[in-house]
């Protein structure tokens, strides 16, 4: 926003050679605005232009004034070119701080007025000050909560509408990552990095030999895949055509180089790399292998959450992270994983893995729906994946199967 009273130009500063690239064509008149699409860390320079009538600038000795700003990673960024061609760069944090300061200043004025009227009322003034701040904060939180709830409702409605289109569009590219990292020389694409919702795609997470070992152990155990029934158990569903099998990990053979144990250890190592819980294998669920194929109807895994995604407190012993590993991908109908509320579209790559966690390790609150996901149909070929659901609070005495799918221990449910 140009509020300087002068015409200005905005130039991008090339980080490689320091050259300037004009972004505002034509210039920005006083009272006008310019929308910039850029990247975090990019620098820009604002330049005052000479007056059309006078031919000179309004700076000292008629110089043309300049100022610069850098794109931040925060939300709601607005760069205000103020009087004197000085930059006022506001964002979500700045706005919040100013709102808090305004609230406190108003309460201070009230307290000062009360003190002037009654110099002996120090205690009651403190109480009034506290009540003033409490009321103001409550109103701000109420406004923010209403806005968040409205936006969440809109987001979920839009996500539901485009669900079928994303699966049907075979030309749709995978979502661009927020950033790229490396773990044990493996490339990691960070898609979402929120306190209670993280989504990572890890390349070359498992090997062909590990896939073969899992497939051989699973072959005689495959059966129709089930989903949670909402009453503590599981059920078959018409849309779920995949076959699944639970794979026991022989931890006693890990030192001998057992391939499945090596793979499973890598899973827990990555979980502990991302989350600060020091997860161990004791009491955890089996590895699950799933095979999706074309039958008379395509296999489709409808939108769901692997753990609770209600934003409430974590329940001990429940799932809080998932790793999906891809051994084979379909020829047509890529079996993409769609995190519809986060607008993250993951296209499977052979031997890669998708990790997602749905717990805030600080507040211990669960995700509020950003990791809800679905599996697009397999149209030609097979989709072979290996999944590990990771729980927090399980051990040898409290294994995963001592809880039902509602997160309640069977012993507790029997006593209710």
PyMOL commands that set and color helices and strands:
alter all, ss='L'
color gray80, all
select helices_A, chain A and resi 60-62+92-117+122-168+208-221+251-256+259-274+400-402+410-414
alter helices_A, ss='H'
color red, helices_A
select strands_A, chain A and resi 8-13+20-22+43-48+66-70+78-82+86-90+179-183+186-194+197-202+223-224+227-228+234-235+243-247+287-293+301-304+319-328+337-339+344-346+353-357+373-375+382-391
alter strands_A, ss='S'
color yellow, strands_A
deselect
rebuild
show_as cartoon
